[in-house]
Each structure stands twice: as C-alpha cells, then as structure tokens.
Amino acid sequence: MGSALLAVHALLGAVALAATVPSGFVDSIFVGVPIGAYLIQRIRPETFRRVCMSFDAWVVGFGLSALLQSLGVVESNLAFLVLFAVGIVDSLLLYRFFTVQLPGVKRVEQLAASDSPAGAYAHRAPAPKKAGHYA
C-alpha cells in the first residue's frame, strides 16, 4: 500500500526522486546487512538485539538533541544533555545486561545442556501440533 502511494505521488510530481532515497542509504544497506548477518550467526540473538537497540537509542538521542537546538527550544549546546542522559541510561542498562542477565542465561543453558542428552534446547516445550495434522 505504501509503495503504491509513493508511486502515485511520484507520477504526480509530488515527490522528487532524490527525496525518496537519501544519499548513502543504499550504501549503508549493502554494508550493514551483511555485517549484521555475520554477527547474528556468531553471537546470541538477545545480545545482538540489545546492542542494536543501544545504537538506536544513541541515534534517537542525538536526533532529539539536534532537533531541540534547531527549533530554538534550547538555545545552546545544553540541548545535548538529552544525548548525555540517553548515554547514561543506556550505559546502565547495558552494564546490567552484560553483568547480571547474560551470565544468568549462560548458566541456565549450561544446566539444560548438562541435564539432558538432547542438548541446550531440551528445556523448551515441544511445538504444538497444527489442527488437521496427525503424525
């Protein structure tokens, strides 16, 4: 639906082609997606998600700080205190994840792997059968 609407706006001349694809956007996809695919295969998915969300928080914090400054809500570089606050909160959350939560998850995985010959996923319940499938 969204791409059809974009195509109609482009046909009517309401959207310039340069505005639809920002400079460097395609390059970042060609670089970022393979790096992300490589990393997700080598680290825990939850760790990957936490690091990505951390990066997103820093980007949003910077954008919000710059917006506050450019709109004149905060006249000086004090607008970047928002970014500083995001950095402090994010650092605390990442510290908590890597020192408390992640070691706990590793211990649970080790216990599950040592208790059962089926491996680390033995603690998960079996997937429910779909209606109409009898095996």
C-alpha positions in Angstrom: 0.0 0.0 0.0 2.7 2.5 1.0 4.8 1.8 -2.1 1.8 2.2 -4.4 1.0 5.5 -2.7 4.6 6.6 -3.2 4.4 5.6 -6.9 1.3 7.7 -7.4 2.8 10.7 -5.7 6.0 10.3 -7.9 3.8 10.1 -11.0 2.0 13.3 -10.0 5.4 15.0 -9.3 4.7 15.4 -5.6 7.8 13.5 -4.7 11.3 14.2 -6.0 13.4 11.1 -6.6 16.3 12.5 -4.5 13.9 12.8 -1.6 12.8 9.2 -1.7 16.3 7.7 -1.4 18.6 9.6 0.9 22.3 9.8 0.0 24.2 6.9 1.4 21.1 5.0 2.3 21.6 2.2 -0.2 25.4 2.0 0.6 24.6 1.6 4.3 22.2 -1.3 3.5 24.8 -3.0 1.3 27.4 -2.8 4.1 25.1 -3.1 7.2 23.0 -6.1 6.3 26.0 -8.5 5.6 27.7 -7.3 8.8 24.5 -7.9 10.8 24.0 -11.3 9.2 27.6 -12.3 10.0 27.3 -11.1 13.6 23.9 -12.7 14.3 25.3 -16.1 13.4 28.2 -15.7 15.9 26.6 -14.1 19.0 23.4 -14.8 20.9 20.3 -13.1 19.3 19.4 -11.4 22.6 22.9 -9.8 22.8 22.6 -8.7 19.2 19.2 -7.1 19.8 20.4 -5.3 22.9 23.4 -3.8 21.1 21.2 -2.8 18.1 18.7 -1.1 20.5 21.5 0.6 22.2 22.7 2.1 18.9 19.2 3.1 18.1 18.9 4.9 21.4 22.0 6.9 20.7 20.8 7.8 17.2 17.4 9.0 18.6 19.1 10.8 21.4 21.3 12.7 19.0 18.4 13.5 16.7 16.3 14.8 19.5 19.1 16.9 20.9 19.8 18.4 17.4 16.0 19.0 16.9 15.7 20.8 20.2 18.6 23.0 19.3 17.4 23.7 15.8 13.9 24.6 16.8 15.2 27.0 19.4 13.7 25.2 22.4 17.2 25.1 23.9 19.4 27.9 22.6 22.8 26.5 23.4 24.6 23.2 23.3 22.7 22.3 26.5 20.3 20.5 24.2 22.9 17.7 24.0 22.2 17.0 27.7 19.4 14.8 26.3 22.0 12.8 24.4 24.1 12.7 27.6 21.1 11.4 29.6 20.4 8.7 27.0 24.0 7.7 27.2 23.9 7.4 30.9 20.6 5.3 30.9 21.8 3.2 28.0 25.2 2.5 29.7 23.4 1.4 32.9 21.1 -0.9 31.0 23.9 -2.5 29.0 26.0 -2.9 32.2 23.1 -4.6 33.8 22.5 -6.9 30.8 26.1 -8.0 30.5 26.9 -8.4 34.2 23.6 -9.8 35.5 21.2 -11.1 32.9 23.6 -12.6 30.3 25.6 -14.7 32.8 22.3 -16.0 34.2 21.2 -17.1 30.8 24.5 -18.8 30.2 24.1 -20.7 33.5 20.6 -21.9 32.5 21.8 -23.0 29.1 24.7 -24.9 30.7 22.4 -26.6 33.2 19.9 -27.6 30.5 22.7 -29.0 28.3 24.2 -31.0 31.1 20.9 -32.4 32.4 19.7 -33.8 29.1 21.4 -35.5 26.2 19.1 -33.7 23.9 21.2 -30.5 24.3 20.6 -26.9 25.3 17.0 -26.8 23.9 15.7 -29.7 26.0 14.1 -27.3 28.4 11.7 -26.0 25.8 8.3 -27.4 25.4 7.5 -29.3 22.2 5.9 -27.2 19.5 2.1 -27.6 19.4 0.6 -29.6 16.6 -1.4 -27.8 14.0 -5.1 -28.7 13.7 -5.7 -31.3 11.0 -2.2 -32.7 11.1 -1.8 -36.2 12.6 1.6 -37.7 12.9 
